[in-house]
């Protein structure tokens, strides 16, 4: 029997793709989100098979209600991004870390068997040598990464003290269909949108910053595999941490080049100074993930960008 699953942030970019993946394998899924506005944009399978609950993650009563009877709780919520968290770190803590602790208290109260938490492989490590493994020091240089790391620590604490199984996913830079370019998160969708419309594209430095980009279908398949290591669920009763990426680094300039190729248009580039929150290189070592699940990424970056552009054209 597959676990009764609640995905917090279930109508968002990552949450909705993960919902689609799990529903294909007969997981009973409930989507928890602030608004139903995005429901009509989700695949027909998700609209037909998933339950939906509208609510504020900061409202403990609503979270408690939706966790009643839940066996697997997936936290795919974030109300900030790496570039904005430093502007108001207090708000970052209040809107992300505090609700997370309340959520874990409800997980404990409702005896949820397992928590999957989507952390940030791109920010929790800070300035380090790539490829970076899960054992590397964690010294984030932005509020977003600090808060994500603190959330990881609380997940670990509840696993150790309350017996809640947990999987922490340190995700690289996901991209793909349904990633909203207007939110400013995900340079692939932003570049495709702005290049195709002739809008300015901003490059920090000369675009030499290197990142690990993973197509969303590959990312959610990796997360699904982690939930069913060796075909078993719950996959573990402890707290496990895994990088989820491709292990391949690509410069931002190369991503822009790919965006120009698939759209058939030249970018209107504006160069800017480096931001203090950006580390020069971040590529994840995914050997631990591959050894545990035998998962490997299917799509190259160019293939993924091509599929993303096709989906954007189709609306």
C-alpha positions as CSV (number, residue, x, y, z in Angstrom):
1,X,0.0,0.0,0.0
2,X,1.3,3.4,-0.9
3,X,1.3,6.0,1.9
4,X,-1.4,8.7,2.2
5,X,0.6,11.7,1.1
6,X,0.2,15.5,1.6
7,X,2.4,17.8,-0.5
8,X,2.7,21.3,1.0
9,X,3.2,23.6,-1.8
10,X,1.5,21.1,-4.0
11,X,0.4,23.4,-6.8
12,X,3.9,25.0,-7.2
13,X,6.5,24.1,-9.7
14,X,8.2,21.3,-7.9
15,X,5.3,20.2,-5.8
16,X,2.9,19.7,-8.8
17,X,5.5,17.7,-10.7
18,X,6.1,15.5,-7.7
19,X,2.4,15.0,-7.3
20,X,2.1,13.9,-10.9
21,X,5.0,11.4,-10.5
22,X,3.5,9.9,-7.3
23,X,0.0,9.8,-8.6
24,X,1.2,7.7,-11.6
25,X,2.3,5.1,-9.1
26,X,-1.0,5.2,-7.2
27,X,0.0,7.3,-4.2
28,X,-3.2,8.9,-2.7
29,X,-2.1,12.6,-2.8
30,X,-3.5,15.8,-1.3
31,X,-2.2,19.1,-2.4
32,X,-1.9,21.9,0.2
33,X,-1.6,25.4,-1.2
34,X,-2.5,29.0,-0.4
35,X,-4.7,29.3,-3.5
36,X,-6.5,27.2,-6.0
37,X,-5.5,29.6,-8.8
38,X,-2.9,27.3,-10.3
39,X,-5.0,24.1,-10.3
40,X,-6.3,24.7,-13.8
41,X,-2.7,24.8,-15.1
42,X,-1.8,21.4,-13.7
43,X,-1.9,18.1,-15.7
44,X,-5.3,16.5,-16.1
45,X,-4.2,13.5,-14.1
46,X,-3.4,15.7,-11.1
47,X,-6.6,17.6,-11.3
48,X,-8.6,14.4,-11.5
49,X,-6.8,12.3,-8.9
50,X,-5.5,14.7,-6.2
51,X,-7.4,16.2,-3.4
52,X,-6.9,19.9,-2.8
53,X,-6.9,21.9,0.4
54,X,-6.5,25.7,0.4
55,X,-4.8,27.1,3.5
56,X,-1.9,29.1,4.9
57,X,1.1,27.0,6.0
58,X,1.5,29.4,8.9
59,X,-1.9,28.5,10.3
60,X,-1.2,25.6,12.7
61,X,-4.9,24.6,12.9
62,X,-5.2,24.1,9.1
63,X,-1.9,22.2,8.9
64,X,-3.0,20.0,11.8
65,X,-6.3,19.2,10.1
66,X,-4.7,18.3,6.8
67,X,-2.1,16.1,8.5
68,X,-4.8,14.0,10.2
69,X,-4.4,10.5,8.7
70,X,-1.3,11.5,6.7
71,X,1.6,9.0,6.5
72,X,4.0,10.9,4.2
73,X,4.3,14.7,4.5
74,X,6.3,16.5,1.8
75,X,7.5,20.0,2.4
76,X,8.0,21.8,-0.9
77,X,7.3,25.4,0.3
78,X,9.4,28.5,0.1
79,X,8.3,32.1,0.3
80,X,11.7,33.6,-0.6
81,X,14.6,33.1,-2.9
82,X,18.4,33.4,-2.5
83,X,18.6,36.8,-4.0
84,X,15.9,38.4,-1.7
85,X,16.4,36.7,1.6
86,X,19.3,38.9,2.6
87,X,17.2,42.0,2.2
88,X,15.0,41.1,5.1
89,X,16.4,38.1,7.0
90,X,14.0,38.5,9.9
91,X,11.0,38.1,7.5
92,X,12.8,35.1,6.0
93,X,13.0,33.4,9.4
94,X,9.4,34.3,10.3
95,X,7.9,33.2,7.1
96,X,9.9,29.9,6.6
97,X,11.7,28.6,9.7
98,X,9.0,29.3,12.4
99,X,6.2,27.7,10.4
100,X,8.5,24.7,9.7
101,X,8.9,24.1,13.4
102,X,5.2,24.3,14.0
103,X,4.7,21.9,11.1
104,X,7.1,19.4,12.6
105,X,5.3,19.7,15.9
106,X,2.1,18.7,14.1
107,X,3.9,15.9,12.3
108,X,4.9,14.5,15.7
109,X,1.3,15.0,17.1
110,X,-0.3,13.1,14.2
111,X,2.3,10.3,14.2
112,X,3.3,11.0,10.5
113,X,5.6,8.2,9.5
114,X,7.9,10.1,7.1
115,X,8.8,13.6,6.0
116,X,10.4,14.6,2.7
117,X,12.0,18.0,2.9
118,X,13.2,19.9,-0.1
119,X,16.3,21.8,0.9
120,X,18.8,23.7,-1.3
121,X,21.9,22.1,-2.7
122,X,22.8,25.4,-4.3
123,X,23.0,27.5,-1.1
124,X,23.5,25.4,2.0
125,X,27.2,24.6,1.2
126,X,28.4,28.1,0.5
127,X,31.8,28.7,-1.0
128,X,33.2,25.3,-1.6
129,X,35.0,23.2,-4.1
130,X,32.8,21.4,-6.7
131,X,31.6,18.7,-7.0
132,X,30.4,18.9,-3.4
133,X,29.2,15.9,-1.4
134,X,26.8,15.6,1.4
135,X,29.7,15.4,3.9
136,X,31.1,18.8,2.9
137,X,31.0,21.6,5.4
138,X,27.9,23.8,5.3
139,X,28.7,27.5,5.4
140,X,25.9,29.3,3.5
141,X,26.5,33.0,2.7
142,X,22.8,34.0,2.1
143,X,19.8,34.1,4.4
144,X,18.0,31.6,2.2
145,X,20.7,29.0,2.6
146,X,21.0,29.6,6.4
147,X,17.3,29.2,6.9
148,X,17.2,26.0,4.7
149,X,20.0,24.6,6.8
150,X,18.3,25.4,10.0
151,X,15.2,23.7,8.7
152,X,17.3,20.6,7.9
153,X,18.6,20.6,11.5
154,X,15.1,20.7,13.0
155,X,14.0,17.8,10.7
156,X,17.0,15.9,12.0
157,X,16.1,16.8,15.6
158,X,12.6,15.5,15.2
159,X,13.8,12.3,13.5
160,X,16.2,11.7,16.4
161,X,13.9,12.5,19.3
162,X,10.5,11.6,18.0
163,X,11.1,8.6,15.6
164,X,9.9,10.4,12.5
165,X,11.6,9.0,9.4
166,X,12.9,11.8,7.1
167,X,14.6,12.4,3.8
168,X,16.3,15.7,3.2
169,X,16.8,16.5,-0.5
170,X,19.5,19.1,-1.3
171,X,18.2,20.0,-4.7
172,X,20.3,21.6,-7.4
173,X,18.8,24.1,-9.9
174,X,15.5,22.5,-11.2
175,X,13.9,23.8,-14.4
176,X,11.2,22.7,-16.8
177,X,7.5,23.1,-17.7
178,X,5.3,25.2,-15.4
179,X,8.2,27.1,-13.9
180,X,6.9,30.7,-13.8
181,X,9.5,33.1,-15.3
182,X,7.8,36.1,-13.7
183,X,8.8,34.9,-10.2
184,X,12.5,35.3,-11.1
185,X,13.4,31.9,-9.9
186,X,15.0,29.5,-12.4
187,X,17.2,31.2,-14.9
188,X,16.2,28.7,-17.7
189,X,12.6,29.8,-17.8
190,X,13.6,33.5,-17.2
191,X,16.1,33.4,-20.1
192,X,13.7,31.7,-22.5
193,X,11.0,34.1,-21.7
194,X,13.1,37.3,-21.9
195,X,15.1,36.2,-25.0
196,X,11.9,35.2,-26.9
197,X,10.3,38.6,-26.1
198,X,13.4,40.7,-26.8
199,X,13.6,41.8,-23.1
200,X,16.9,42.6,-21.4
201,X,18.7,39.6,-20.0
202,X,21.0,40.3,-17.0
203,X,24.3,38.5,-16.7
204,X,26.4,38.9,-13.5
205,X,30.0,39.2,-14.3
206,X,30.4,37.7,-17.8
207,X,28.1,34.7,-17.0
208,X,31.0,32.6,-15.8
209,X,29.2,31.5,-12.6
210,X,28.7,27.7,-12.8
211,X,25.7,25.8,-11.6
212,X,24.2,22.3,-11.7
213,X,20.9,22.3,-13.6
214,X,18.5,19.4,-13.4
215,X,15.4,18.9,-15.5
216,X,12.3,18.6,-13.3
217,X,11.2,15.2,-14.5
218,X,14.6,13.8,-13.5
219,X,14.4,15.6,-10.2
220,X,11.1,14.2,-9.1
221,X,12.0,10.7,-10.3
222,X,15.0,10.9,-8.0
223,X,12.8,11.9,-5.1
224,X,10.4,9.1,-5.8
225,X,13.3,6.6,-5.9
226,X,14.5,7.9,-2.5
227,X,11.1,7.3,-1.0
228,X,11.2,3.7,-2.1
229,X,14.8,2.6,-1.7
230,X,15.0,-1.1,-2.4
231,X,11.2,-1.0,-3.1
232,X,10.4,-0.4,0.5
233,X,8.3,2.3,2.2
234,X,8.9,3.8,4.6
235,X,12.4,3.8,3.2
236,X,14.0,4.5,6.6
237,X,13.3,5.4,10.2
238,X,16.2,7.8,10.5
239,X,17.2,11.1,8.8
240,X,19.0,10.8,5.5
241,X,20.5,13.6,3.4
242,X,20.9,13.3,-0.4
243,X,22.1,15.7,-3.1
244,X,19.8,15.6,-6.1
245,X,21.4,17.1,-9.2
246,X,23.3,15.9,-12.3
247,X,26.9,16.3,-11.2
248,X,27.6,18.4,-14.3
249,X,28.4,22.1,-14.1
250,X,27.3,24.6,-16.7
251,X,28.1,28.3,-16.9
252,X,25.3,30.8,-16.9
253,X,26.6,32.1,-20.3
254,X,26.2,28.6,-21.8
255,X,22.6,28.4,-20.5
256,X,21.9,31.7,-22.3
257,X,23.6,30.3,-25.5
258,X,21.2,27.3,-25.4
259,X,18.2,29.7,-24.9
260,X,19.3,31.6,-28.0
261,X,19.6,28.4,-30.0
262,X,16.2,27.0,-29.1
263,X,14.3,30.3,-29.4
264,X,16.1,31.3,-32.6
265,X,16.7,34.8,-31.2
266,X,19.7,36.7,-29.9
267,X,19.7,37.9,-26.4
268,X,19.7,41.6,-25.4
269,X,22.4,41.2,-22.7
270,X,23.0,43.7,-19.9
271,X,26.0,43.0,-17.7
272,X,25.9,43.6,-14.0
273,X,28.4,43.3,-11.1
274,X,28.5,40.0,-9.1
275,X,26.0,39.7,-6.3
276,X,27.4,38.9,-2.9
277,X,25.0,36.0,-2.5
278,X,26.3,34.1,-5.5
279,X,29.1,31.6,-5.1
280,X,31.4,31.1,-8.1
281,X,30.6,27.4,-8.6
282,X,28.1,24.9,-7.2
283,X,28.0,21.4,-8.7
284,X,26.6,18.5,-6.6
285,X,28.2,15.1,-6.1
286,X,25.3,12.7,-6.6
287,X,27.2,9.4,-6.1
288,X,25.4,8.7,-2.8
289,X,22.0,9.1,-4.5
290,X,23.0,6.8,-7.4
291,X,24.4,4.1,-5.1
292,X,21.2,4.1,-3.0
293,X,18.7,4.1,-5.8
294,X,20.5,3.3,-9.1
295,X,18.8,6.5,-10.5
296,X,20.6,8.5,-13.1
297,X,19.5,11.7,-14.9
298,X,17.9,11.1,-18.3
299,X,17.9,14.5,-19.9
300,X,20.9,16.6,-21.0
301,X,20.7,20.3,-20.3
302,X,20.1,21.1,-24.0
303,X,17.4,18.5,-24.2
304,X,15.7,19.8,-21.1
305,X,15.8,23.4,-22.3
306,X,14.4,22.3,-25.6
307,X,11.5,20.5,-23.9
308,X,10.9,23.5,-21.6
309,X,10.8,25.9,-24.6
310,X,8.4,23.6,-26.5
311,X,6.0,23.6,-23.4
312,X,6.2,27.4,-23.1
313,X,5.2,27.8,-26.8
314,X,2.3,25.4,-26.3
315,X,1.1,27.5,-23.4
